[in-house]
């Protein structure tokens, strides 16, 4: 215990420096940053279900274009 009391001023200075430089964060700050990251990701990227739906639509369009092309070729 005496060693701890001897080094306590140094420990306090180090802890204050870490807090001041934002090296150590509180759970509240971490939660806030997490929400910000989730919002950025939601705004920048498409969800997996949206991408799958778009792929299906492109595939359907391709099939329809192929049918139209075949009909045009058959008429000639």
C-alpha positions as CSV (number, residue, x, y, z in Angstrom):
1,X,0.0,0.0,0.0
2,X,2.9,2.4,0.7
3,X,4.2,1.9,-2.8
4,X,0.8,2.9,-4.2
5,X,0.8,6.0,-2.1
6,X,4.3,6.9,-3.2
7,X,3.4,6.7,-6.9
8,X,-0.1,8.1,-6.7
9,X,0.7,11.6,-8.0
10,X,2.4,10.0,-11.1
11,X,-0.6,7.6,-11.6
12,X,-3.0,10.6,-11.4
13,X,-1.0,12.6,-13.9
14,X,-0.9,9.6,-16.3
15,X,-4.6,8.9,-16.0
16,X,-5.5,12.6,-16.5
17,X,-3.2,12.7,-19.6
18,X,-4.9,9.6,-21.1
19,X,-8.4,11.1,-20.5
20,X,-7.3,14.5,-21.9
21,X,-5.9,13.0,-25.0
22,X,-9.1,10.8,-25.4
23,X,-7.1,7.6,-25.4
24,X,-9.4,6.2,-22.8
25,X,-13.1,6.5,-23.6
26,X,-16.3,6.1,-21.6
27,X,-18.9,3.6,-22.6
28,X,-21.2,6.5,-23.4
29,X,-18.8,7.9,-25.9
30,X,-18.2,4.5,-27.4
31,X,-22.0,4.0,-27.8
32,X,-22.3,7.4,-29.4
33,X,-19.5,6.7,-31.9
34,X,-21.1,3.3,-32.6
35,X,-24.4,4.9,-33.6
36,X,-22.6,7.4,-35.8
37,X,-20.8,4.6,-37.6
38,X,-24.0,2.6,-38.1
39,X,-25.7,5.7,-39.6
40,X,-22.8,6.3,-42.0
41,X,-22.8,2.7,-43.1
42,X,-26.6,2.8,-43.6
43,X,-26.3,5.9,-45.8
44,X,-23.4,4.8,-47.9
45,X,-24.0,1.1,-48.6
46,X,-26.9,-1.0,-49.8
47,X,-28.3,-3.8,-47.8
48,X,-27.9,-7.4,-48.9
49,X,-31.6,-7.8,-49.5
50,X,-31.7,-4.8,-51.7
51,X,-28.8,-6.1,-53.8
52,X,-30.5,-9.5,-54.2
53,X,-33.7,-7.8,-55.3
54,X,-31.9,-5.7,-57.9
55,X,-30.1,-8.8,-59.2
56,X,-33.4,-10.6,-59.6
57,X,-34.9,-7.6,-61.5
58,X,-31.9,-7.4,-63.8
59,X,-32.2,-11.1,-64.5
60,X,-35.9,-10.7,-65.3
61,X,-35.1,-7.8,-67.6
62,X,-32.5,-9.9,-69.4
63,X,-34.9,-12.8,-69.9
64,X,-37.5,-10.4,-71.3
65,X,-35.0,-8.8,-73.6
66,X,-33.9,-12.2,-74.9
67,X,-37.6,-13.1,-75.6
68,X,-38.1,-9.8,-77.5
69,X,-34.9,-10.4,-79.5
70,X,-36.0,-14.0,-80.3
71,X,-39.4,-12.7,-81.5
72,X,-37.7,-10.1,-83.7
73,X,-35.4,-12.7,-85.2
74,X,-38.3,-15.1,-85.8
75,X,-40.4,-12.5,-87.7
76,X,-37.6,-11.8,-90.2
